[in-house]
């Protein structure tokens, strides 16, 4: 009988999506001191006490804004104000000076107006449908904004006003040009707090209905009778090797280490945050330092238009995020009435599928605007989706099982995210951070953190549907729901009330609570925690986390090479065997060396065998249209330093080789062993003639690709992978593919140029620790720099710092800010 494939069917779409109480579930065994400990007591250390997440102090403000903005080296704004509204005003203005057009375009998209303004040249009808429906003005104003703390409401209003001030001062005709510019654009306008709230909601829904928008758009009301479609048979859903052809999703990932005192050469915690986020668009990072004296003092990075810090540090705590494997929605298969496919059974009741007509304006090729109506169909769970674009056996309305699939999104009622980030920034230690996380407002990211007192934490405390393994086994009860669930599109029987999501005490309705979500603190047996986008299961090899809902992630499965490299590096550093220092353990400098080491675990595991195969070929004409160049590739690989540094010669050959063989099911001679997940599988299976042939073919095809693309094989990596920043100006970019290494740059090849298009990869990288002084010892770099404006001084300055493997010593305390100051203004709306 054919076997189910694991996540192939939905890999493209679901990659963006992250990609028990009475029902069962697991409890992680946590060690550590809960944020206490006896280390690091020097300097201005706040006591680790009770963090109130319901009554955050501070004056919201009264609409009269006054803020001070100091810009330090590389264009980082330090905004200080006495109230939250003024803090937002200064932050919005400082942001707009460098990235106005990025947020302005995202406001258009979050309002569901992309087809109105961009038409088929950048518009997205599916997105417009979803966001016009789920982010309508009434909901945003009366529920989403109303649920935010009043300080955040005031901050968001202030942010919009500061953003608009920049527009008023600059004028539409003087706005930035360039790839992300909007000079003279007819869609530029002042924004409101409602616009910003829609932007935030779009981010929150990114891993649910936002990802599923094409399938929501594809759902058309039935046009056939129930008998018109053949019933589903097992062979049609038990797919063995065929891909489902889902559209490619934006690649996003991250690395992070939280080093406890037990893994440090000092008494203090150490953090590395290394998100691999987009280099353009609304998910770029923007660095800022926001201060209300005595209330809030946080430095780090925020996504475009977000008024609080998303990833960063304060005087005593630092944190980062990685994209979690947890699913943020489930499917529900609804059993339709035979004579009415707009009705479905729910226990003994008959419920209606409701139709909502959503008006959407569309810009036509001639520039005229057409008024259209798109329908969205909803149930008690959420919208109907049609999976026909994925696989015909699962799709249709009705399906061959006389059913239709709806989805329920765990973030559809999540109005807690901004409150969550605000509370995290106020936490002074790991214990207080855990109190903040208990709000369960993080929509799709793990948290990795470290504190001054020597504690560190990994946690996937996020919005996860409350579906235990037992409930899943019981409620995935048809050929369609079983088939979808096998591909991690978890689907339950929506016509049985017992298949509703469960509840945990103190948690938002339908979601797992803290006690049933995985976390791990450092301890003598667990000196560090790490995550590189595989599941919670392997957060430290000494203490695996097991027994959680399958919706959160897989357990006991093979890890990515990037995850394995993260742990190999850490274990070698703890043993002092990595060549960086004979003394075991981490310092912030050694953690930086690990980050910039540009090691390639695939090469470390297989290069010797690959070279043997390469050297065994006497005539390359059977494998390459360029046999002379193919033969030379063996010598170049033999001389290669094995790294992806700017000066590494041979990295390009390896990049092209590996992307052609890494999915070979028989690649490894030693298979995966769950008892040794860090080190298995390993050893190139060079006794398998098919594998040997695949390596030869990959070398030949890679050589042909580069020769045809106009790139000499012996060109240094930094001359092949770079960021163009002006006419004839290219900044070399080190790092490589996440398929085989830790330091990720996901670049695309431009014919006759090189890997000069970088959509995602290393972005805001921070390393943070503490010492006996009051100030955190923090260093960061923003790989693509602060500004999207080519005319700005900060369009590429930090890109050069990254290229040189440098760091910005982050000025957090007043004296350091003054020493690094490049500009300063006082800003007030009373001037207007």
TACOR-V618147 format. One line per field, one symbol per residue. psi: psi as a letter, one per 20 degrees, with the letter a starting at -180 (. if undefined). A space follows every 10 residues. Layout:
psi=???
//
This chain:
psi=pqqqqanggj gggihhjh.p diiarrpqop bajkicrjrm jranoqqobo opjhmprqph rjioppqppp prqjkppopp rirhghghgg ghghghhhkg hghghhgggh ikjhhhhibi mirogggggg hhgilqgggg giggghiqqh hhghhgghgg hhghggghhg qhijrqaahk rkpjpijprq rrhggghhgg hgghjhjdhg hjghhghioq qpjqrhiipq qpqghiinpg ipqikqqprp pqarqqpopr hhjqiaiqqq pppmqnrqiq aijqqppqop popigpnpqc qqqpipirpg pbqbiiqqqr qqpqiqqjrq qoopoqqhjn jjqqqocjqp qqpqpppopp qpprhjiqpp prppqppqah haqpqojhhg phhiarnrri jlrqprqppi jhjnjigghg hghghiqirg ghghgghihl iphkqrpprq rhjjqqpppm nroppnorhg hghhinjrhg hggghhkjmp proijphijq qaqqpiqqpj qqrhikqpqp qqrhinirqq pkirrhgnhp iinqpqjrqh hhrqqkrpqq hggghghggg hhghikjjih qhpqrqrhgh hhhggjhkqo hgghhigghg hgggiiohoi hiiqimhghg hhhghghhiq ijrlrhjppi hgggghghii iijohkhpho rpohilhhjq rropmjiohh gghhgghggg hgggggghik oqhjpqgiih oropjrojop oqorrapihj rgoponqqpp pjgamjonhr apdopqppar birhpqnpqr qohjrhqjoh iqikhjghhh gghjkrqooo ogqghhgghj piqpqppqii h.
//
